[in-house]
Amino acid sequence: MQNPPRTRSIGSVTAARPRARGNALAERLFRDFPNVFKYPPVPLAMGSGLKLRELLGTEFKPAEMRAFLQAWTSGPRYLKAVARGEMRHNLDGSPAGLPAPEHRADAQKRLNAMRRSG
């Protein structure tokens, strides 16, 4: 007999449901935008979040998209790509310019903080 998935009740919603929605969003982005949502990550064009909201419409809540993009762009591999000054890309994979020097410096600062914290 299989054990049921572990969940935690939060009102009438379980913790597993938001995770499933996040996974559905990640699967959709990796499927529909494979030139930018891939490993190793590439820096996204400025404004990509707004463009995604336009393209995905009401299928996902804006808060879900913000949470995913915040996690994606805060990951060490993504930050390393920005810090190195790798080309930014539009959602179709086309070049969108290099990260601004202040974005590169911020990415390096965040990476250094990650290293210090463990």
GROMACS elastic network, one bead per residue, 0.5 to 0.9 nm:
[ bonds ]
;  ai    aj funct       b0    kb
    3     6     6  0.84502   500
    4     7     6  0.87601   500
    5    16     6  0.80985   500
    6    15     6  0.88501   500
    6    16     6  0.76874   500
    7    14     6  0.59323   500
    7    15     6  0.55823   500
    7    16     6  0.55085   500
    7    17     6  0.86934   500
    8    13     6  0.86033   500
    8    14     6  0.54510   500
    8    15     6  0.52726   500
    8    16     6  0.74287   500
    9    12     6  0.68578   500
    9    13     6  0.61714   500
    9    15     6  0.64029   500
    9    16     6  0.89891   500
   10    13     6  0.52877   500
   10    14     6  0.54798   500
   10    15     6  0.66991   500
   11    14     6  0.75620   500
   13    16     6  0.83990   500
   13    17     6  0.70020   500
   13    18     6  0.84673   500
   14    17     6  0.56887   500
   14    18     6  0.76456   500
   15    18     6  0.59382   500
   15    19     6  0.67477   500
   15    20     6  0.89522   500
   16    19     6  0.51645   500
   16    20     6  0.61214   500
   16    21     6  0.87396   500
   17    20     6  0.50165   500
   17    21     6  0.62817   500
   17    22     6  0.86170   500
   18    22     6  0.61140   500
   18    23     6  0.85378   500
   18    64     6  0.86694   500
   19    23     6  0.61307   500
   19    24     6  0.85571   500
   20    24     6  0.61333   500
   20    25     6  0.86390   500
   21    25     6  0.62009   500
   21    26     6  0.85909   500
   21    60     6  0.82111   500
   21    64     6  0.80109   500
   22    25     6  0.50739   500
   22    26     6  0.61541   500
   22    27     6  0.85413   500
   22    64     6  0.68137   500
   22    65     6  0.84238   500
   22    67     6  0.85960   500
   22    68     6  0.70733   500
   23    27     6  0.59986   500
   23    28     6  0.84530   500
   24    27     6  0.51022   500
   24    28     6  0.61114   500
   24    29     6  0.86409   500
   25    28     6  0.50681   500
   25    29     6  0.61571   500
   25    30     6  0.85579   500
   25    60     6  0.72478   500
   25    64     6  0.79682   500
   25    65     6  0.76007   500
   25    68     6  0.79225   500
   26    29     6  0.51591   500
   26    30     6  0.60441   500
   26    31     6  0.84152   500
   26    37     6  0.86001   500
   26    68     6  0.75103   500
   27    30     6  0.52055   500
   27    31     6  0.59864   500
   27    32     6  0.84723   500
   28    31     6  0.50999   500
   28    32     6  0.58801   500
   28    33     6  0.80575   500
   29    32     6  0.52445   500
   29    33     6  0.54245   500
   29    34     6  0.73817   500
   29    36     6  0.88168   500
   29    37     6  0.64532   500
   30    33     6  0.55407   500
   30    34     6  0.51911   500
   30    35     6  0.85050   500
   30    36     6  0.80393   500
   30    37     6  0.51144   500
   30    38     6  0.65827   500
   31    34     6  0.58575   500
   31    37     6  0.83745   500
   32    35     6  0.88469   500
   32    37     6  0.87830   500
   33    36     6  0.59050   500
   33    37     6  0.59625   500
   33    38     6  0.85031   500
   33    91     6  0.60742   500
   33    92     6  0.66015   500
   33    93     6  0.79633   500
   34    37     6  0.52329   500
   34    38     6  0.59448   500
   34    91     6  0.85678   500
   34    92     6  0.83276   500
   34    93     6  0.81583   500
   35    38     6  0.67138   500
   35    42     6  0.85336   500
   35    89     6  0.82852   500
   35    90     6  0.87423   500
   35    91     6  0.70963   500
   35    92     6  0.64153   500
   35    94     6  0.85296   500
   36    39     6  0.86929   500
   36    41     6  0.68220   500
   36    42     6  0.59908   500
   36    43     6  0.77734   500
   36    44     6  0.69372   500
   36    89     6  0.67736   500
   36    90     6  0.75514   500
   36    91     6  0.61106   500
   36    92     6  0.75081   500
   36    93     6  0.59797   500
   37    40     6  0.86922   500
   37    41     6  0.64681   500
   37    42     6  0.76565   500
   37    44     6  0.89972   500
   37    72     6  0.89143   500
   37    91     6  0.85822   500
   38    41     6  0.54288   500
   38    42     6  0.76733   500
   39    42     6  0.79523   500
   39    77     6  0.85209   500
   40    77     6  0.67085   500
   40    78     6  0.76064   500
   40    81     6  0.85683   500
   41    44     6  0.87770   500
   41    72     6  0.85270   500
   41    73     6  0.88527   500
   41    77     6  0.64475   500
   41    78     6  0.52949   500
   41    79     6  0.89507   500
   41    81     6  0.72738   500
   42    77     6  0.86874   500
   42    78     6  0.64175   500
   42    81     6  0.62859   500
   42    82     6  0.78622   500
   42    86     6  0.73261   500
   42    87     6  0.75135   500
   42    88     6  0.67088   500
   42    89     6  0.70923   500
   43    73     6  0.80478   500
   43    78     6  0.65629   500
   43    79     6  0.81870   500
   43    81     6  0.64107   500
   43    82     6  0.58791   500
   43    85     6  0.87556   500
   43    86     6  0.68917   500
   43    87     6  0.66203   500
   43    89     6  0.62780   500
   43    98     6  0.87752   500
   43    99     6  0.78635   500
   44    47     6  0.83501   500
   44    48     6  0.64795   500
   44    73     6  0.84662   500
   44    87     6  0.85230   500
   44    88     6  0.50440   500
   44    89     6  0.50443   500
   44    90     6  0.63137   500
   44    91     6  0.75390   500
   44    96     6  0.81159   500
   45    48     6  0.56417   500
   45    87     6  0.88112   500
   45    88     6  0.50654   500
   45    89     6  0.50087   500
   45    90     6  0.50878   500
   45    91     6  0.76763   500
   45    95     6  0.81828   500
   45    96     6  0.56090   500
   45    97     6  0.76250   500
   45    98     6  0.89587   500
   45    99     6  0.86884   500
   46    49     6  0.80444   500
   46    88     6  0.80541   500
   46    89     6  0.87601   500
   46    90     6  0.83083   500
   46    96     6  0.81788   500
   47    50     6  0.54864   500
   47    51     6  0.64104   500
   47    52     6  0.87817   500
   48    52     6  0.60707   500
   48    53     6  0.86419   500
   48    90     6  0.70150   500
   48    91     6  0.69554   500
   49    52     6  0.51186   500
   49    53     6  0.63521   500
   49    54     6  0.87845   500
   49    65     6  0.75084   500
   49    66     6  0.73589   500
   49    69     6  0.72742   500
   50    53     6  0.51070   500
   50    54     6  0.63707   500
   50    55     6  0.87521   500
   51    54     6  0.50738   500
   51    55     6  0.62133   500
   51    56     6  0.85944   500
   51    91     6  0.83266   500
   52    55     6  0.50292   500
   52    56     6  0.58708   500
   52    57     6  0.81304   500
   52    65     6  0.81363   500
   52    91     6  0.82491   500
   53    56     6  0.53130   500
   53    57     6  0.57130   500
   53    58     6  0.79435   500
   53    60     6  0.82520   500
   53    61     6  0.86247   500
   53    62     6  0.68789   500
   53    65     6  0.75890   500
   54    57     6  0.54046   500
   54    58     6  0.87896   500
   56    59     6  0.59779   500
   56    60     6  0.69969   500
   57    60     6  0.72133   500
   57    61     6  0.86790   500
   58    61     6  0.64246   500
   58    62     6  0.82998   500
   60    63     6  0.82823   500
   60    64     6  0.64357   500
   60    65     6  0.68890   500
   61    64     6  0.52169   500
   61    65     6  0.65468   500
   61    66     6  0.87596   500
   62    65     6  0.51338   500
   62    66     6  0.61203   500
   62    67     6  0.85675   500
   63    66     6  0.50259   500
   63    67     6  0.60491   500
   63    68     6  0.85727   500
   64    67     6  0.51473   500
   64    68     6  0.62023   500
   64    69     6  0.86127   500
   65    68     6  0.51499   500
   65    69     6  0.60852   500
   65    70     6  0.84146   500
   66    69     6  0.51731   500
   66    70     6  0.59027   500
   66    71     6  0.85030   500
   67    70     6  0.51253   500
   67    71     6  0.62011   500
   67    72     6  0.85532   500
   68    71     6  0.52083   500
   68    72     6  0.60343   500
   68    73     6  0.85543   500
   69    73     6  0.58762   500
   69    74     6  0.82321   500
   70    73     6  0.53573   500
   70    74     6  0.59716   500
   70    75     6  0.87079   500
   71    74     6  0.51748   500
   71    75     6  0.63666   500
   72    75     6  0.56221   500
   72    78     6  0.71639   500
   73    76     6  0.83476   500
   73    77     6  0.87688   500
   73    78     6  0.57502   500
   73    79     6  0.67698   500
   74    77     6  0.85346   500
   74    78     6  0.68043   500
   74    79     6  0.64355   500
   74   107     6  0.86716   500
   74   110     6  0.83889   500
   75    78     6  0.53934   500
   75    79     6  0.61732   500
   75    80     6  0.86313   500
   76    79     6  0.50103   500
   76    80     6  0.59898   500
   76    81     6  0.86323   500
   76   107     6  0.89665   500
   76   110     6  0.86441   500
   76   111     6  0.65527   500
   76   114     6  0.81924   500
   77    80     6  0.51130   500
   77    81     6  0.63857   500
   77    82     6  0.88530   500
   78    81     6  0.52056   500
   78    82     6  0.64606   500
   78    83     6  0.86838   500
   78   107     6  0.87928   500
   79    82     6  0.51117   500
   79    83     6  0.60065   500
   79    84     6  0.85247   500
   79   104     6  0.83662   500
   79   106     6  0.88871   500
   79   107     6  0.51676   500
   79   108     6  0.71877   500
   79   110     6  0.77098   500
   79   111     6  0.68332   500
   80    84     6  0.60418   500
   80    85     6  0.85896   500
   80    86     6  0.89376   500
   80   104     6  0.88697   500
   80   107     6  0.70766   500
   80   108     6  0.72958   500
   80   111     6  0.74396   500
   81    84     6  0.52209   500
   81    85     6  0.64276   500
   81    86     6  0.55336   500
   81    87     6  0.84990   500
   81   104     6  0.88718   500
   81   107     6  0.87453   500
   82    85     6  0.50813   500
   82    86     6  0.58638   500
   82    87     6  0.81389   500
   82    88     6  0.81724   500
   82    98     6  0.86061   500
   82    99     6  0.63829   500
   82   103     6  0.72006   500
   82   104     6  0.55306   500
   82   105     6  0.88512   500
   82   107     6  0.62829   500
   82   108     6  0.82398   500
   83    86     6  0.77187   500
   83    99     6  0.82471   500
   83   101     6  0.88052   500
   83   103     6  0.75224   500
   83   105     6  0.65533   500
   83   106     6  0.78254   500
   83   107     6  0.52718   500
   83   108     6  0.53634   500
   83   109     6  0.89669   500
   83   111     6  0.87177   500
   84   104     6  0.70751   500
   84   108     6  0.86554   500
   85    88     6  0.85031   500
   85    98     6  0.61512   500
   85    99     6  0.57285   500
   85   100     6  0.81468   500
   85   101     6  0.82182   500
   85   103     6  0.89418   500
   85   104     6  0.63719   500
   86    97     6  0.89219   500
   86    98     6  0.63660   500
   86    99     6  0.71708   500
   87    95     6  0.64593   500
   87    96     6  0.69045   500
   87    97     6  0.57514   500
   87    99     6  0.68871   500
   88    93     6  0.88757   500
   88    94     6  0.85370   500
   88    95     6  0.60135   500
   88    96     6  0.50508   500
   88    97     6  0.54560   500
   88    98     6  0.56014   500
   88    99     6  0.64981   500
   89    92     6  0.76096   500
   89    93     6  0.52733   500
   89    94     6  0.54565   500
   89    97     6  0.74372   500
   89    98     6  0.89592   500
   90    93     6  0.52346   500
   90    94     6  0.53621   500
   90    95     6  0.63207   500
   90    96     6  0.58265   500
   91    94     6  0.74029   500
   92    95     6  0.89850   500
   93    96     6  0.86929   500
   95    98     6  0.85427   500
   97   100     6  0.87473   500
   98   101     6  0.88191   500
   99   102     6  0.80701   500
   99   103     6  0.59935   500
   99   104     6  0.62714   500
  100   103     6  0.51985   500
  100   104     6  0.63604   500
  100   105     6  0.87067   500
  101   104     6  0.50512   500
  101   105     6  0.61385   500
  101   106     6  0.85649   500
  102   105     6  0.50181   500
  102   106     6  0.60435   500
  102   107     6  0.85269   500
  103   106     6  0.50394   500
  103   107     6  0.60806   500
  103   108     6  0.85841   500
  104   107     6  0.51527   500
  104   108     6  0.62671   500
  104   109     6  0.86449   500
  105   108     6  0.51173   500
  105   109     6  0.61401   500
  105   110     6  0.86754   500
  106   110     6  0.61933   500
  106   111     6  0.85973   500
  107   110     6  0.51567   500
  107   111     6  0.62101   500
  107   112     6  0.86519   500
  108   111     6  0.50167   500
  108   112     6  0.61226   500
  108   113     6  0.85914   500
  109   112     6  0.51106   500
  109   113     6  0.62481   500
  109   114     6  0.87120   500
  110   113     6  0.50358   500
  110   114     6  0.62534   500
  110   115     6  0.87550   500
  111   114     6  0.50332   500
  111   115     6  0.63284   500
  111   116     6  0.87494   500
  112   115     6  0.51188   500
  112   116     6  0.62841   500
  112   117     6  0.87092   500
  113   116     6  0.51283   500
  113   117     6  0.61867   500
  113   118     6  0.87806   500
  114   117     6  0.52322   500
  114   118     6  0.64550   500
  115   118     6  0.54726   500
